[in-house]
Amino acid sequence: MRLKPLAVRIPEEIEKEIQEVIEWEGLDKATVVRTLLELGIGEWHKQTALELLRDGKITFAKAAEMAKLSLWEFADLVKQRNVEWVRYSPEEIEKEFKEASAAEQK
C-alpha cells in the first residue's frame, strides 16, 4: 500500500480524542489517524447505503455493494439498525437475490 501525506486542521477536541486512542492503543499518531479514517470511511459507506435504501433510491443488492458487505452481512446491518425500507413483491425479491447471487459468484 502506497501512503500519501495528508494535511488537515482539526478541532482541539478531536486532537484530544486522537491522543486518548494513541495512549490506549500504544500506537503512533499516524497509525491511529489512518485507522480512524478507515473506520470512518467504512461507516460512511454503510450509513449512506442504509439511507439510500431507506429512501428507495437504490436496491437492496446495490446498497449491500455500496456498504462493501455481503448480502447477509448487509441484511444483519439493516436489522441491527432497525432500518425500514421499501418492501418489494415476492417476485422482485426473488429477482434481487438471483442478481445478487450471480454478482457475488463473479
N, CA, C and O atoms as CSV, one atom per row, in Angstrom:
chain,resi,resn,atom,element,x,y,z
A,1,MET,N,N,0.848,-1.170,0.000
A,1,MET,CA,C,0.000,0.000,0.000
A,1,MET,C,C,0.896,1.237,0.000
A,1,MET,O,O,1.789,1.378,0.836
A,2,ARG,N,N,0.644,2.108,-0.935
A,2,ARG,CA,C,1.400,3.341,-1.024
A,2,ARG,C,C,0.736,4.398,-0.150
A,2,ARG,O,O,-0.464,4.648,-0.270
A,3,LEU,N,N,1.510,5.008,0.716
A,3,LEU,CA,C,0.968,6.016,1.626
A,3,LEU,C,C,1.246,7.406,1.075
A,3,LEU,O,O,2.333,7.688,0.570
A,4,LYS,N,N,0.241,8.268,1.183
A,4,LYS,CA,C,0.370,9.646,0.729
A,4,LYS,C,C,0.146,10.573,1.913
A,4,LYS,O,O,-0.692,10.290,2.769
A,5,PRO,N,N,0.877,11.665,1.973
A,5,PRO,CA,C,0.682,12.604,3.090
A,5,PRO,C,C,-0.655,13.328,2.973
A,5,PRO,O,O,-1.166,13.561,1.878
A,6,LEU,N,N,-1.205,13.676,4.135
A,6,LEU,CA,C,-2.467,14.396,4.198
A,6,LEU,C,C,-2.372,15.419,5.318
A,6,LEU,O,O,-2.129,15.071,6.473
A,7,ALA,N,N,-2.562,16.673,4.968
A,7,ALA,CA,C,-2.536,17.724,5.985
A,7,ALA,C,C,-3.975,18.193,6.214
A,7,ALA,O,O,-4.705,18.484,5.267
A,8,VAL,N,N,-4.357,18.259,7.460
A,8,VAL,CA,C,-5.721,18.672,7.787
A,8,VAL,C,C,-5.724,19.375,9.138
A,8,VAL,O,O,-4.975,19.007,10.043
A,9,ARG,N,N,-6.558,20.374,9.262
A,9,ARG,CA,C,-6.720,21.068,10.541
A,9,ARG,C,C,-7.931,20.465,11.246
A,9,ARG,O,O,-8.981,20.251,10.639
A,10,ILE,N,N,-7.761,20.197,12.536
A,10,ILE,CA,C,-8.843,19.594,13.305
A,10,ILE,C,C,-9.071,20.380,14.589
A,10,ILE,O,O,-8.159,21.040,15.086
A,11,PRO,N,N,-10.274,20.313,15.121
A,11,PRO,CA,C,-10.545,20.981,16.398
A,11,PRO,C,C,-9.734,20.334,17.526
A,11,PRO,O,O,-9.372,19.160,17.452
A,12,GLU,N,N,-9.459,21.113,18.557
A,12,GLU,CA,C,-8.692,20.609,19.702
A,12,GLU,C,C,-9.354,19.398,20.342
A,12,GLU,O,O,-8.666,18.501,20.829
A,13,GLU,N,N,-10.689,19.362,20.347
A,13,GLU,CA,C,-11.406,18.246,20.964
A,13,GLU,C,C,-11.082,16.935,20.249
A,13,GLU,O,O,-10.903,15.898,20.888
A,14,ILE,N,N,-11.008,16.990,18.930
A,14,ILE,CA,C,-10.677,15.782,18.166
A,14,ILE,C,C,-9.220,15.395,18.406
A,14,ILE,O,O,-8.894,14.211,18.492
A,15,GLU,N,N,-8.357,16.383,18.513
A,15,GLU,CA,C,-6.939,16.107,18.814
A,15,GLU,C,C,-6.828,15.368,20.148
A,15,GLU,O,O,-6.038,14.433,20.281
A,16,LYS,N,N,-7.626,15.792,21.138
A,16,LYS,CA,C,-7.615,15.110,22.438
A,16,LYS,C,C,-8.121,13.679,22.313
A,16,LYS,O,O,-7.575,12.767,22.933
A,17,GLU,N,N,-9.160,13.483,21.513
A,17,GLU,CA,C,-9.695,12.136,21.298
A,17,GLU,C,C,-8.645,11.245,20.642
A,17,GLU,O,O,-8.480,10.086,21.025
A,18,ILE,N,N,-7.942,11.783,19.663
A,18,ILE,CA,C,-6.879,11.027,18.988
A,18,ILE,C,C,-5.786,10.669,19.984
A,18,ILE,O,O,-5.279,9.547,19.978
A,19,GLN,N,N,-5.423,11.619,20.839
A,19,GLN,CA,C,-4.391,11.365,21.844
A,19,GLN,C,C,-4.816,10.251,22.801
A,19,GLN,O,O,-3.994,9.428,23.203
A,20,GLU,N,N,-6.097,10.225,23.167
A,20,GLU,CA,C,-6.607,9.157,24.022
A,20,GLU,C,C,-6.431,7.792,23.353
A,20,GLU,O,O,-6.016,6.823,23.989
A,21,VAL,N,N,-6.754,7.733,22.054
A,21,VAL,CA,C,-6.613,6.472,21.320
A,21,VAL,C,C,-5.147,6.070,21.253
A,21,VAL,O,O,-4.815,4.897,21.424
A,22,ILE,N,N,-4.268,7.040,21.003
A,22,ILE,CA,C,-2.825,6.776,20.944
A,22,ILE,C,C,-2.360,6.136,22.249
A,22,ILE,O,O,-1.654,5.127,22.243
A,23,GLU,N,N,-2.766,6.736,23.365
A,23,GLU,CA,C,-2.354,6.228,24.669
A,23,GLU,C,C,-2.963,4.853,24.954
A,23,GLU,O,O,-2.284,3.965,25.470
A,24,TRP,N,N,-4.221,4.683,24.621
A,24,TRP,CA,C,-4.914,3.426,24.888
A,24,TRP,C,C,-4.334,2.289,24.049
A,24,TRP,O,O,-4.088,1.194,24.556
A,25,GLU,N,N,-4.119,2.557,22.773
A,25,GLU,CA,C,-3.653,1.521,21.847
A,25,GLU,C,C,-2.136,1.359,21.839
A,25,GLU,O,O,-1.627,0.325,21.408
A,26,GLY,N,N,-1.413,2.366,22.310
A,26,GLY,CA,C,0.038,2.306,22.301
A,26,GLY,C,C,0.624,2.369,20.897
A,26,GLY,O,O,1.654,1.759,20.610
A,27,LEU,N,N,-0.045,3.114,20.033
A,27,LEU,CA,C,0.390,3.242,18.643
A,27,LEU,C,C,0.835,4.661,18.351
A,27,LEU,O,O,0.580,5.580,19.130
A,28,ASP,N,N,1.502,4.829,17.223
A,28,ASP,CA,C,1.912,6.178,16.832
A,28,ASP,C,C,0.714,6.925,16.232
A,28,ASP,O,O,-0.283,6.319,15.839
A,29,LYS,N,N,0.837,8.233,16.174
A,29,LYS,CA,C,-0.263,9.091,15.736
A,29,LYS,C,C,-0.695,8.780,14.307
A,29,LYS,O,O,-1.893,8.720,14.031
A,30,ALA,N,N,0.245,8.583,13.401
A,30,ALA,CA,C,-0.096,8.323,12.009
A,30,ALA,C,C,-0.922,7.044,11.868
A,30,ALA,O,O,-1.895,7.009,11.114
A,31,THR,N,N,-0.536,6.006,12.588
A,31,THR,CA,C,-1.266,4.741,12.523
A,31,THR,C,C,-2.676,4.909,13.070
A,31,THR,O,O,-3.637,4.402,12.493
A,32,VAL,N,N,-2.794,5.615,14.176
A,32,VAL,CA,C,-4.109,5.846,14.782
A,32,VAL,C,C,-5.001,6.642,13.838
A,32,VAL,O,O,-6.163,6.284,13.643
A,33,VAL,N,N,-4.483,7.706,13.253
A,33,VAL,CA,C,-5.294,8.533,12.351
A,33,VAL,C,C,-5.717,7.723,11.129
A,33,VAL,O,O,-6.867,7.818,10.700
A,34,ARG,N,N,-4.810,6.928,10.559
A,34,ARG,CA,C,-5.173,6.083,9.413
A,34,ARG,C,C,-6.281,5.102,9.790
A,34,ARG,O,O,-7.242,4.923,9.043
A,35,THR,N,N,-6.139,4.477,10.943
A,35,THR,CA,C,-7.140,3.516,11.394
A,35,THR,C,C,-8.495,4.182,11.589
A,35,THR,O,O,-9.519,3.650,11.159
A,36,LEU,N,N,-8.503,5.333,12.229
A,36,LEU,CA,C,-9.762,6.045,12.451
A,36,LEU,C,C,-10.393,6.499,11.139
A,36,LEU,O,O,-11.616,6.467,10.998
A,37,LEU,N,N,-9.580,6.916,10.189
A,37,LEU,CA,C,-10.101,7.291,8.874
A,37,LEU,C,C,-10.723,6.090,8.172
A,37,LEU,O,O,-11.803,6.199,7.591
A,38,GLU,N,N,-10.051,4.952,8.221
A,38,GLU,CA,C,-10.591,3.743,7.602
A,38,GLU,C,C,-11.921,3.352,8.232
A,38,GLU,O,O,-12.868,2.998,7.529
A,39,LEU,N,N,-11.990,3.417,9.562
A,39,LEU,CA,C,-13.242,3.100,10.255
A,39,LEU,C,C,-14.347,4.085,9.870
A,39,LEU,O,O,-15.488,3.692,9.627
A,40,GLY,N,N,-13.992,5.356,9.821
A,40,GLY,CA,C,-14.966,6.388,9.472
A,40,GLY,C,C,-15.475,6.250,8.049
A,40,GLY,O,O,-16.668,6.417,7.793
A,41,ILE,N,N,-14.581,5.947,7.129
A,41,ILE,CA,C,-14.984,5.771,5.736
A,41,ILE,C,C,-15.881,4.538,5.603
A,41,ILE,O,O,-16.877,4.561,4.880
A,42,GLY,N,N,-15.523,3.474,6.299
A,42,GLY,CA,C,-16.363,2.271,6.283
A,42,GLY,C,C,-17.750,2.554,6.824
A,42,GLY,O,O,-18.748,2.094,6.269
A,43,GLU,N,N,-17.814,3.313,7.909
A,43,GLU,CA,C,-19.111,3.675,8.493
A,43,GLU,C,C,-19.890,4.583,7.546
A,43,GLU,O,O,-21.111,4.466,7.441
A,44,TRP,N,N,-19.196,5.486,6.857
A,44,TRP,CA,C,-19.866,6.363,5.886
A,44,TRP,C,C,-20.507,5.529,4.778
A,44,TRP,O,O,-21.646,5.787,4.389
A,45,HIS,N,N,-19.784,4.535,4.271
A,45,HIS,CA,C,-20.338,3.664,3.226
A,45,HIS,C,C,-21.608,2.978,3.720
A,45,HIS,O,O,-22.615,2.934,3.013
A,46,LYS,N,N,-21.554,2.448,4.929
A,46,LYS,CA,C,-22.711,1.744,5.486
A,46,LYS,C,C,-23.886,2.691,5.685
A,46,LYS,O,O,-25.009,2.393,5.279
A,47,GLN,N,N,-23.622,3.833,6.312
A,47,GLN,CA,C,-24.693,4.777,6.616
A,47,GLN,C,C,-25.342,5.311,5.347
A,47,GLN,O,O,-26.566,5.415,5.270
A,48,THR,N,N,-24.535,5.646,4.362
A,48,THR,CA,C,-25.064,6.164,3.103
A,48,THR,C,C,-25.890,5.103,2.394
A,48,THR,O,O,-26.959,5.400,1.861
A,49,ALA,N,N,-25.401,3.868,2.383
A,49,ALA,CA,C,-26.152,2.777,1.756
A,49,ALA,C,C,-27.494,2.572,2.454
A,49,ALA,O,O,-28.513,2.374,1.793
A,50,LEU,N,N,-27.498,2.617,3.781
A,50,LEU,CA,C,-28.745,2.454,4.535
A,50,LEU,C,C,-29.726,3.580,4.241
A,50,LEU,O,O,-30.922,3.333,4.085
A,51,GLU,N,N,-29.239,4.801,4.165
A,51,GLU,CA,C,-30.104,5.942,3.879
A,51,GLU,C,C,-30.711,5.846,2.482
A,51,GLU,O,O,-31.904,6.085,2.299
A,52,LEU,N,N,-29.887,5.498,1.502
A,52,LEU,CA,C,-30.378,5.380,0.133
A,52,LEU,C,C,-31.380,4.237,0.010
A,52,LEU,O,O,-32.368,4.358,-0.713
A,53,LEU,N,N,-31.139,3.137,0.703
A,53,LEU,CA,C,-32.073,2.020,0.708
A,53,LEU,C,C,-33.389,2.441,1.344
A,53,LEU,O,O,-34.463,2.197,0.796
A,54,ARG,N,N,-33.293,3.074,2.501
A,54,ARG,CA,C,-34.491,3.515,3.220
A,54,ARG,C,C,-35.339,4.451,2.365
A,54,ARG,O,O,-36.568,4.389,2.391
A,55,ASP,N,N,-34.664,5.326,1.600
A,55,ASP,CA,C,-35.363,6.295,0.770
A,55,ASP,C,C,-35.822,5.712,-0.565
A,55,ASP,O,O,-36.439,6.407,-1.372
A,56,GLY,N,N,-35.518,4.433,-0.793
A,56,GLY,CA,C,-35.939,3.773,-2.015
A,56,GLY,C,C,-35.162,4.201,-3.249
A,56,GLY,O,O,-35.643,4.049,-4.373
A,57,LYS,N,N,-33.964,4.736,-3.046
A,57,LYS,CA,C,-33.171,5.243,-4.168
A,57,LYS,C,C,-32.261,4.191,-4.787
A,57,LYS,O,O,-31.811,4.349,-5.922
A,58,ILE,N,N,-31.984,3.112,-4.044
A,58,ILE,CA,C,-31.189,2.011,-4.580
A,58,ILE,C,C,-31.781,0.695,-4.108
A,58,ILE,O,O,-32.526,0.646,-3.130
A,59,THR,N,N,-31.440,-0.356,-4.810
A,59,THR,CA,C,-31.924,-1.685,-4.449
A,59,THR,C,C,-31.146,-2.219,-3.256
A,59,THR,O,O,-30.109,-1.677,-2.873
A,60,PHE,N,N,-31.665,-3.283,-2.683
A,60,PHE,CA,C,-31.002,-3.924,-1.556
A,60,PHE,C,C,-29.619,-4.411,-1.962
A,60,PHE,O,O,-28.645,-4.214,-1.235
A,61,ALA,N,N,-29.537,-5.045,-3.119
A,61,ALA,CA,C,-28.252,-5.580,-3.593
A,61,ALA,C,C,-27.252,-4.452,-3.827
A,61,ALA,O,O,-26.078,-4.578,-3.477
A,62,LYS,N,N,-27.712,-3.355,-4.417
A,62,LYS,CA,C,-26.819,-2.216,-4.667
A,62,LYS,C,C,-26.374,-1.595,-3.349
A,62,LYS,O,O,-25.224,-1.176,-3.217
A,63,ALA,N,N,-27.269,-1.534,-2.379
A,63,ALA,CA,C,-26.917,-0.982,-1.064
A,63,ALA,C,C,-25.860,-1.847,-0.382
A,63,ALA,O,O,-24.919,-1.327,0.216
A,64,ALA,N,N,-26.018,-3.166,-0.474
A,64,ALA,CA,C,-25.022,-4.071,0.117
A,64,ALA,C,C,-23.664,-3.858,-0.547
A,64,ALA,O,O,-22.632,-3.820,0.123
A,65,GLU,N,N,-23.681,-3.720,-1.856
A,65,GLU,CA,C,-22.433,-3.473,-2.593
A,65,GLU,C,C,-21.806,-2.148,-2.163
A,65,GLU,O,O,-20.596,-2.071,-1.947
A,66,MET,N,N,-22.621,-1.118,-2.041
A,66,MET,CA,C,-22.115,0.193,-1.630
A,66,MET,C,C,-21.527,0.142,-0.219
A,66,MET,O,O,-20.526,0.797,0.069
A,67,ALA,N,N,-22.153,-0.635,0.646
A,67,ALA,CA,C,-21.679,-0.771,2.026
A,67,ALA,C,C,-20.457,-1.677,2.117
A,67,ALA,O,O,-19.834,-1.794,3.173
A,68,LYS,N,N,-20.123,-2.314,0.998
A,68,LYS,CA,C,-18.979,-3.235,0.924
A,68,LYS,C,C,-19.171,-4.431,1.861
A,68,LYS,O,O,-18.253,-4.874,2.551
A,69,LEU,N,N,-20.423,-4.933,1.851
A,69,LEU,CA,C,-20.788,-6.083,2.665
A,69,LEU,C,C,-21.462,-7.129,1.786
A,69,LEU,O,O,-21.996,-6.808,0.724
A,70,SER,N,N,-21.434,-8.388,2.238
A,70,SER,CA,C,-22.208,-9.417,1.547
A,70,SER,C,C,-23.686,-9.127,1.793
A,70,SER,O,O,-24.036,-8.331,2.664
A,71,LEU,N,N,-24.539,-9.774,1.026
A,71,LEU,CA,C,-25.980,-9.588,1.227
A,71,LEU,C,C,-26.394,-9.941,2.648
A,71,LEU,O,O,-27.205,-9.246,3.260
A,72,TRP,N,N,-25.833,-11.017,3.163
A,72,TRP,CA,C,-26.219,-11.475,4.501
A,72,TRP,C,C,-25.700,-10.526,5.576
A,72,TRP,O,O,-26.401,-10.240,6.547
A,73,GLU,N,N,-24.492,-10.043,5.405
A,73,GLU,CA,C,-23.952,-9.065,6.364
A,73,GLU,C,C,-24.776,-7.777,6.327
A,73,GLU,O,O,-25.056,-7.176,7.365
A,74,PHE,N,N,-25.157,-7.364,5.119
A,74,PHE,CA,C,-25.946,-6.147,5.000
A,74,PHE,C,C,-27.341,-6.341,5.590
A,74,PHE,O,O,-27.882,-5.433,6.219
A,75,ALA,N,N,-27.915,-7.511,5.389
A,75,ALA,CA,C,-29.228,-7.802,5.978
A,75,ALA,C,C,-29.149,-7.717,7.501
A,75,ALA,O,O,-30.058,-7.189,8.141
A,76,ASP,N,N,-28.074,-8.231,8.077
A,76,ASP,CA,C,-27.874,-8.123,9.525
A,76,ASP,C,C,-27.761,-6.660,9.949
A,76,ASP,O,O,-28.319,-6.263,10.972
A,77,LEU,N,N,-27.037,-5.859,9.161
A,77,LEU,CA,C,-26.876,-4.441,9.479
A,77,LEU,C,C,-28.220,-3.720,9.438
A,77,LEU,O,O,-28.525,-2.917,10.319
A,78,VAL,N,N,-29.018,-4.005,8.421
A,78,VAL,CA,C,-30.354,-3.398,8.302
A,78,VAL,C,C,-31.183,-3.742,9.534
A,78,VAL,O,O,-31.872,-2.886,10.090
A,79,LYS,N,N,-31.110,-4.987,9.950
A,79,LYS,CA,C,-31.869,-5.424,11.129
A,79,LYS,C,C,-31.352,-4.762,12.400
A,79,LYS,O,O,-32.135,-4.274,13.216
A,80,GLN,N,N,-30.015,-4.745,12.568
A,80,GLN,CA,C,-29.416,-4.148,13.771
A,80,GLN,C,C,-29.786,-2.679,13.916
A,80,GLN,O,O,-30.045,-2.203,15.021
A,81,ARG,N,N,-29.809,-1.972,12.811
A,81,ARG,CA,C,-30.070,-0.527,12.856
A,81,ARG,C,C,-31.540,-0.179,12.661
A,81,ARG,O,O,-31.906,0.990,12.541
A,82,ASN,N,N,-32.371,-1.213,12.633
A,82,ASN,CA,C,-33.819,-1.023,12.509
A,82,ASN,C,C,-34.203,-0.104,11.349
A,82,ASN,O,O,-35.014,0.808,11.502
A,83,VAL,N,N,-33.609,-0.361,10.201
A,83,VAL,CA,C,-33.887,0.458,9.017
A,83,VAL,C,C,-35.113,-0.098,8.316
A,83,VAL,O,O,-35.156,-1.270,7.940
A,84,GLU,N,N,-36.105,0.756,8.147
A,84,GLU,CA,C,-37.294,0.366,7.396
A,84,GLU,C,C,-37.091,0.822,5.968
A,84,GLU,O,O,-36.744,1.975,5.710
A,85,TRP,N,N,-37.309,-0.087,5.051
A,85,TRP,CA,C,-37.083,0.242,3.652
A,85,TRP,C,C,-38.258,-0.231,2.816
A,85,TRP,O,O,-39.083,-1.029,3.260
A,86,VAL,N,N,-38.312,0.272,1.617
A,86,VAL,CA,C,-39.407,-0.045,0.716
A,86,VAL,C,C,-39.448,-1.555,0.506
A,86,VAL,O,O,-38.443,-2.170,0.149
A,87,ARG,N,N,-40.583,-2.123,0.725
A,87,ARG,CA,C,-40.740,-3.568,0.571
A,87,ARG,C,C,-41.041,-3.902,-0.895
A,87,ARG,O,O,-41.700,-3.140,-1.602
A,88,TYR,N,N,-40.556,-5.025,-1.311
A,88,TYR,CA,C,-40.762,-5.491,-2.677
A,88,TYR,C,C,-41.790,-6.617,-2.696
A,88,TYR,O,O,-42.099,-7.224,-1.671
A,89,SER,N,N,-42.301,-6.872,-3.875
A,89,SER,CA,C,-43.164,-8.033,-4.050
A,89,SER,C,C,-42.288,-9.278,-3.992
A,89,SER,O,O,-41.074,-9.172,-4.170
A,90,PRO,N,N,-42.855,-10.437,-3.753
A,90,PRO,CA,C,-42.046,-11.667,-3.732
A,90,PRO,C,C,-41.255,-11.868,-5.028
A,90,PRO,O,O,-40.123,-12.351,-4.994
A,91,GLU,N,N,-41.842,-11.503,-6.158
A,91,GLU,CA,C,-41.147,-11.651,-7.439
A,91,GLU,C,C,-39.928,-10.734,-7.510
A,91,GLU,O,O,-38.873,-11.135,-8.001
A,92,GLU,N,N,-40.076,-9.507,-7.021
A,92,GLU,CA,C,-38.961,-8.557,-7.038
A,92,GLU,C,C,-37.840,-9.009,-6.099
A,92,GLU,O,O,-36.660,-8.859,-6.415
A,93,ILE,N,N,-38.210,-9.553,-4.964
A,93,ILE,CA,C,-37.203,-10.048,-4.016
A,93,ILE,C,C,-36.437,-11.219,-4.635
A,93,ILE,O,O,-35.211,-11.288,-4.539
A,94,GLU,N,N,-37.161,-12.127,-5.261
A,94,GLU,CA,C,-36.511,-13.273,-5.903
A,94,GLU,C,C,-35.542,-12.791,-6.988
A,94,GLU,O,O,-34.428,-13.301,-7.097
A,95,LYS,N,N,-35.962,-11.823,-7.777
A,95,LYS,CA,C,-35.104,-11.268,-8.825
A,95,LYS,C,C,-33.858,-10.628,-8.214
A,95,LYS,O,O,-32.751,-10.828,-8.715
A,96,GLU,N,N,-34.030,-9.863,-7.140
A,96,GLU,CA,C,-32.909,-9.213,-6.458
A,96,GLU,C,C,-31.878,-10.236,-5.984
A,96,GLU,O,O,-30.678,-10.066,-6.197
A,97,PHE,N,N,-32.361,-11.304,-5.337
A,97,PHE,CA,C,-31.439,-12.303,-4.812
A,97,PHE,C,C,-30.736,-13.061,-5.932
A,97,PHE,O,O,-29.562,-13.404,-5.796
A,98,LYS,N,N,-31.422,-13.326,-7.020
A,98,LYS,CA,C,-30.777,-14.004,-8.148
A,98,LYS,C,C,-29.671,-13.127,-8.723
A,98,LYS,O,O,-28.572,-13.610,-8.995
A,99,GLU,N,N,-29.958,-11.838,-8.908
A,99,GLU,CA,C,-28.964,-10.924,-9.445
A,99,GLU,C,C,-27.775,-10.780,-8.487
A,99,GLU,O,O,-26.618,-10.775,-8.906
A,100,ALA,N,N,-28.085,-10.666,-7.211
A,100,ALA,CA,C,-27.011,-10.505,-6.221
A,100,ALA,C,C,-26.174,-11.768,-6.116
A,100,ALA,O,O,-24.951,-11.690,-6.002
A,101,SER,N,N,-26.807,-12.923,-6.153
A,101,SER,CA,C,-26.051,-14.179,-6.074
A,101,SER,C,C,-25.154,-14.337,-7.285
A,101,SER,O,O,-24.019,-14.798,-7.163
A,102,ALA,N,N,-25.650,-13.962,-8.446
A,102,ALA,CA,C,-24.827,-14.032,-9.654
A,102,ALA,C,C,-23.653,-13.089,-9.560
A,102,ALA,O,O,-22.547,-13.436,-9.973
A,103,ALA,N,N,-23.875,-11.892,-9.020
A,103,ALA,CA,C,-22.808,-10.901,-8.875
A,103,ALA,C,C,-21.752,-11.371,-7.871
A,103,ALA,O,O,-20.560,-11.151,-8.085
A,104,GLU,N,N,-22.173,-12.013,-6.783
A,104,GLU,CA,C,-21.227,-12.486,-5.758
A,104,GLU,C,C,-20.393,-13.660,-6.259
A,104,GLU,O,O,-19.287,-13.881,-5.766
A,105,GLN,N,N,-20.898,-14.410,-7.224
A,105,GLN,CA,C,-20.183,-15.570,-7.750
A,105,GLN,C,C,-19.132,-15.168,-8.775
A,105,GLN,O,O,-18.297,-15.988,-9.154
A,106,LYS,N,N,-19.161,-13.930,-9.224
A,106,LYS,CA,C,-18.191,-13.458,-10.225
A,106,LYS,C,C,-16.844,-13.268,-9.627
A,106,LYS,O,O,-15.908,-12.875,-10.325
